Structure formats: C-alpha cells, structure tokens
C-alpha cells in the first residue's frame, strides 16, 4: 500500500512538472509584454456587438466630450452597483456629450446561459446605454483590465481617467471628473489630475514594442528615458522593473521600484511589485507588511495575490488561500493568480490542486495569446 502511494505521488509530481514547464515557457513570453494603461495614452480601438447584434465602437461617439467604458460581469458583486450609478448619470448627461458603454466580461466564451444572465440583469436595472459582449475577452485584455468592475474614460481618443474596482473615495472623484467634463461644477474642488508627459508616454510605448519583440537591450534605455523626462511617470518604473526581473536582475528591479516609491510613496502598483520581489528574496515579514498595506487601501488584484503568495511562502496556508480567493473575485482571468497559487499548493504537497492551477494558468495564457 505504501509503495503504491509513492508511485501515485511520483506520477502526480511528473504531471505537475510537465504542466509547470509549459506554463513557465508561455508565461515568460507574455509577462513583460503586458502593458498597464496610463492616463494620457491612446485608447485601444475596439468594435463589439451589443445585445441586439449591432456593432458599436467608440469612434461613433468621437464628437462627444467623453466616452465612459465600464467593464463588468454578472458574477461581480459590485457590478450591479456600478451599472446603476452609470445609468443614472447617463440619463442625466447623455445630452451633454457623455456617452456610456458597458462591456460584459462574464467568461472567455459567452454561453447562452451567460447571455441570459446579462439580458436579465440589464432588464432588471433598466439599462439604456449600450451593453457589449466581449467574446474571447480581447478588449478586456487590450485595456489591461485588472479588476471588475473597472471604468475607463476616453476623451479625444486618449485615456483621461481610469478606475479599477468601485472604491468609495475613488468613485466619488471619478464622478466629479465626469461632472466637470460635462460642464457641471464638481461637488468638491477637484485636485489637478496628473498626466504624464507625452514624450515620456511615447518612449515607454516604444519600449513596450521592443519588449514584445524580445529586444530587451533596446527597451531598457527607452524606459529610462521616459523616467528621466517625467520622474512621476510611475508605470515606466514598474515596466522597467518587470523587464529587469524577467532577465533575473532582481536587485536592479528592487532599486527601480524604490526610486518609484520615492517619487510616489503611496503608489499601490509600485508597492505591490516591490513586495513581490521582497518575497522572492526571502524578506517575508517586510514583504507581508508592505503588501498588506497595499491590499487594504486599493482593489488592485496583484496586491492581493502577491500577499497571498507571501503568506504561502511563509507557511500561512489559510491566510494565503483566503487572499487568493479575494484576488480571483476581482479578476478570475489573471494567469499569475493560478500560477502562484499552484506553487503554494505544491509547497504543501497538494499536487492535485497544484496541477489543476498550473493547467488553468496555461489555458488562460493560451487564450490571451490566441
């Protein structure tokens, strides 16, 4: 009996390792190429069908002051609240040049059951703005959506505002921005919105293109140029750090992120990336403290799954799985969640669960690349 158990374990480990190898190859080729959206950058173009089968795209509303793009899902607990808020706003301001578009992201492949749920919720909430179906989630990935619901505001073809999740303060600020865009006085005096320099955005965009082509040596100086031109352009630091990490330059990546936090001490993206690197370096207490701080103030999913990973590496399995569940509830289409959770399962000799998560990660990566 004991011998048979060992054979089962050996077979399970071989299956896990086979899938791990495939995932690592695919993940390494896509991780550094994932660009984060930045206000001031050109908005990705898209054309999707609405619930009646008609094609809708932002270009149809180019004469408008702004187009609000709301990504949502029926399974997302905050999505109905977001739909209600934007329906009320749309009814009041659609004649003032504000268009709202809802993009459903229920699943990679939209089944007849998914479609019925979408139509039912739309009817219950009496939604009058276009609701579009994102088959294959191509638009979801093009916009680098990290949580559902998420809101993107497009003005003159560029990203003028973005908000992941539906945080109380952030949502109020966003609606103040939209009021000002529509020509109404905001409810409170708005803080001037930071917009990175256009030449810095251009340099970072070129760098991303070279990263996709794996011409890393050409990408490095362009990211650094973007930072020199605009030291507050935090996403340039983050993408440079990710590139360093891809090439195994973890100490250099940490230095880049520490400089980012000197420029913006409360930036959750930089905090999360630095916390993950600290976890990999074995500085678990400091990593957990930093990631816990980030996860408490923002619905940015990486802060949750990096925190989960740090818990898992430190032997706190229950806390790790709870944090992974929170990350999945925000964005179940992120391969890195399942890849990191698989490592934690593997560390705890939970090979069946580990293999399933590695396969899930590979499946999602293949769909994104396809």
Beta strands, then each sheet from edge to edge (+ up, - down):
strand 1: 48-50
strand 2: 55-56
strand 3: 66-72
strand 4: 98-104
strand 5: 130-133
strand 6: 150-155
strand 7: 158-164
sheet 1: 2+ 1- 5+ 4+ 3+ 6- 7+
end
